[in-house]
Amino acid sequence: MLRNAIPFRLLLAAVVGLADGAAADSYRCGRQLVKDGDSAARLLRLCGEPRRRDSGTETVMVEGAWGPQRVQRWYYRKNRRSLEYVVMVYRGRIVAIDSGRR
């Protein structure tokens, strides 16, 4: 019985880790979802102008490899009580979405 418990725990940890990562890779604007790989033009069309923009170096996946890249960070918040989302744009494409503070 103990022999079967360890693989189950590893599988459970992997599933929880994947679910956590998947939630941060998209952002809902109205009834539409924007996600990694979408164009910045689609993001603007669906979500409008961000509350603010800045740029900096972030570790993101570009062309299948993780590494530091200079990205634009676009900040969105639906209302004062919702989480702030940071959408990272590299060369006109969304490369990462992160939830920030309230």
N, C-alpha and C positions, 0 to 999 in steps of 0.2 A: 504494500500500500504506500509506503514512504517513497518507493522507487517511482511511482506514478505521480506523486505530488510535486516533485521538482519540475518536470516538463510542463505540467499544468500551470504552475506559477510563472514560468518563463513565457509561456504563451499568453497568459493573462497580462503580464507586464508589457509584452509587445503590442497587444491589442489596445491597451490603455494608452500607450505611447503614440500609436498611430492615430487614434481618435483625437488626442490632444493636438497633434500637429495638423490634422486635417481641418480642424475648426479655425485655425489662424490663417489658412490659405485662401479664404474667401471673405467677401464683404457684401452684405445685402443692401441694395439701393432700391427702395420700393419693392416691387415684385421680382426684380432682376438680381442676379448674382454676378459680381465681378470676381475673377480669380487669377491666379498666377498665369502668365502667358497672354492675358488679354491686352489689348492696345490701350494706350493712354487716351486716345480719342474716344474709345468705348466707355472708359471710366468717366470722362467728362460728360459724355452724352447721357449716361445713366445716373450719375451721382452729382453732376454739376461741379462748380468750382470748389476746391477745398477751402477750409477755413484759413489755412496758411500753408506755405511751402518753404522748405529749406533744402539744403543738400549736405551730404557728408559721406563718409566711407562706412559701408556696412558689409558684413560677410554674407553673401547671397550666392545662389546657384545660377550660373550663367553658362550656357552651352554644356550642361551636364557636369560641371565642376564647381565646387565651392571655393570661394576666394573673396578677398576684399575688393570691392568695386566702388567707384564714386557714383552715388545714386541721388535722385531727387526724392525727398520725402514729402508726401502730400498727406495732410491731416484732415480727417473727417470726423464729425460728431453729429449725430442726429438731433440730440437735445441735451440740455444740461445734466440730465440724469443718466444718460447713456455713456457707454465706454467710448473713448477716443480711439479711432483706428488710424494707423500709419500705413499708407500704401507706398511702397518703394518702387520707383520707376527707373529703369535703365534702358537707354536708347529707345524710348517710346513704348516700352512693354513693362507690364507689372511683373516684378521678379519676387516680391514678398509682400505679405500683409501681416501686420502685427497689431494686436490690441494693446492699447496703452492704459492710461489712467482715466479715472472718472472725473 
